[in-house]
């Protein structure tokens, strides 16, 4: 059970890094149109979409990815330990 917890921790951490890279790609013209950018869009956009519906943008700044990363952090820091303490 401990190894499954470690795998889930690692998966959530890698997904957080993928989100951060995807967010920074918006700063570079044409980066999201590359094959790597399209790949990241396929794995990141389904997760970011509900947050974009909930969190309104402030002018031209989209804060929803920051909220999404915090949710992943809290899931990793608090959700997984609670979930695995039941077993």
Phi, psi and omega in degrees: 000326180294324180291326176295320177299317179296321179295318179293321174302311181297319180297317179292324178291318178296321178294323176298317177295322177297319177296317180296317178297318180297322179294315180293335178295338179290344179281343183249123182298131176082357183291324180285346178271353177288169181296323177293320178295321178293319177299313179295324178297321180294327181265339183262322185299320178299328178282323183283334185303313179297326179290327178291331177285331184272314186264114180286148177288150175258097184067240179260010182257123178263111182270354184298324177296328178293317177296319180297321179292321176297320178297318176297320179298313181293326175296319181287318185280325186240322184291311181295316177300321178293317180298317183277350175285343179284341184262000000 
